[in-house]
Amino acid sequence: MKQLNRWQTALFITGAVLMVIGAGTSLLRWDAAPWLFAAGALAYTTMQMQQTYEGRNFTVRRLRRIMAFSDFLLLLTAVLMFISRWPQLGGLDWLTYVNYVHNNWVVTLLIAAILQLYTTYRIDNELAHS
């Protein structure tokens, strides 16, 4: 697994902290929360994609694909946070918004977090035993 340099690691950690702050403050209906989460998600996913795997272990490659899907869910969460905060951005009527979008960013964030936790643990375990 390719290691990140100091600046990339700092950006990776900063992105994670911004996502936590953005998700936490969005519950308080702070207007800047989606912006913080989106900036954090963009930094986090970009740096995570920089950590490439060049080996031939099929399990690690599969886990990296799951991690990439999780990164997509983090970016989707940012979009849903914007639409949840400002429904007019999505061009949705009120009934569609309430049924399909209203605070569903929490679900995508939960799925992404579980997948991130699982894949990170499994990749570390696979690389340690190979």
Contacts in CASP RR format, 6 or more apart in sequence:
PFRMAT RR
TARGET T0000
AUTHOR 0000-0000-0000
METHOD contacts of the structure
MODEL  1
MKQLNRWQTALFITGAVLMVIGAGTSLLRWDAAPWLFAAGALAYTTMQMQ
QTYEGRNFTVRRLRRIMAFSDFLLLLTAVLMFISRWPQLGGLDWLTYVNY
VHNNWVVTLLIAAILQLYTTYRIDNELAHS
1 51 0 8 1.000
1 52 0 8 1.000
1 53 0 8 1.000
1 60 0 8 1.000
1 123 0 8 1.000
1 127 0 8 1.000
2 50 0 8 1.000
2 51 0 8 1.000
2 52 0 8 1.000
2 53 0 8 1.000
2 54 0 8 1.000
3 51 0 8 1.000
4 12 0 8 1.000
4 47 0 8 1.000
4 50 0 8 1.000
4 51 0 8 1.000
8 47 0 8 1.000
8 50 0 8 1.000
9 47 0 8 1.000
11 43 0 8 1.000
11 46 0 8 1.000
11 47 0 8 1.000
12 43 0 8 1.000
12 44 0 8 1.000
12 47 0 8 1.000
12 48 0 8 1.000
14 40 0 8 1.000
14 43 0 8 1.000
15 39 0 8 1.000
15 40 0 8 1.000
15 41 0 8 1.000
15 43 0 8 1.000
15 44 0 8 1.000
15 47 0 8 1.000
16 40 0 8 1.000
16 44 0 8 1.000
17 40 0 8 1.000
18 36 0 8 1.000
18 37 0 8 1.000
18 39 0 8 1.000
18 40 0 8 1.000
18 43 0 8 1.000
18 44 0 8 1.000
19 36 0 8 1.000
19 37 0 8 1.000
19 40 0 8 1.000
19 41 0 8 1.000
19 44 0 8 1.000
19 74 0 8 1.000
21 33 0 8 1.000
21 36 0 8 1.000
21 37 0 8 1.000
22 30 0 8 1.000
22 33 0 8 1.000
22 34 0 8 1.000
22 36 0 8 1.000
22 37 0 8 1.000
23 33 0 8 1.000
23 37 0 8 1.000
23 109 0 8 1.000
24 33 0 8 1.000
25 32 0 8 1.000
25 33 0 8 1.000
25 36 0 8 1.000
26 33 0 8 1.000
26 34 0 8 1.000
26 37 0 8 1.000
26 81 0 8 1.000
26 85 0 8 1.000
26 105 0 8 1.000
29 85 0 8 1.000
31 85 0 8 1.000
33 81 0 8 1.000
33 85 0 8 1.000
34 78 0 8 1.000
34 81 0 8 1.000
34 82 0 8 1.000
34 85 0 8 1.000
37 77 0 8 1.000
37 78 0 8 1.000
37 81 0 8 1.000
38 78 0 8 1.000
38 81 0 8 1.000
38 82 0 8 1.000
41 74 0 8 1.000
41 75 0 8 1.000
41 77 0 8 1.000
41 78 0 8 1.000
42 75 0 8 1.000
42 78 0 8 1.000
44 71 0 8 1.000
44 74 0 8 1.000
45 71 0 8 1.000
45 74 0 8 1.000
45 75 0 8 1.000
48 67 0 8 1.000
48 71 0 8 1.000
49 68 0 8 1.000
49 71 0 8 1.000
53 60 0 8 1.000
53 61 0 8 1.000
53 64 0 8 1.000
55 61 0 8 1.000
57 126 0 8 1.000
57 127 0 8 1.000
57 130 0 8 1.000
59 122 0 8 1.000
59 126 0 8 1.000
60 123 0 8 1.000
60 126 0 8 1.000
60 127 0 8 1.000
60 130 0 8 1.000
63 119 0 8 1.000
63 122 0 8 1.000
63 123 0 8 1.000
63 126 0 8 1.000
64 119 0 8 1.000
64 123 0 8 1.000
66 115 0 8 1.000
66 118 0 8 1.000
66 119 0 8 1.000
67 115 0 8 1.000
67 116 0 8 1.000
67 119 0 8 1.000
67 120 0 8 1.000
67 123 0 8 1.000
69 115 0 8 1.000
70 111 0 8 1.000
70 112 0 8 1.000
70 115 0 8 1.000
70 116 0 8 1.000
70 119 0 8 1.000
71 112 0 8 1.000
73 108 0 8 1.000
73 109 0 8 1.000
73 111 0 8 1.000
73 112 0 8 1.000
73 115 0 8 1.000
74 108 0 8 1.000
74 109 0 8 1.000
74 112 0 8 1.000
76 108 0 8 1.000
77 105 0 8 1.000
77 108 0 8 1.000
77 109 0 8 1.000
77 112 0 8 1.000
80 101 0 8 1.000
80 104 0 8 1.000
80 105 0 8 1.000
80 108 0 8 1.000
81 105 0 8 1.000
82 89 0 8 1.000
83 89 0 8 1.000
83 90 0 8 1.000
83 92 0 8 1.000
83 97 0 8 1.000
83 101 0 8 1.000
84 101 0 8 1.000
84 102 0 8 1.000
84 103 0 8 1.000
84 104 0 8 1.000
84 105 0 8 1.000
87 94 0 8 1.000
87 97 0 8 1.000
87 101 0 8 1.000
92 100 0 8 1.000
92 101 0 8 1.000
END
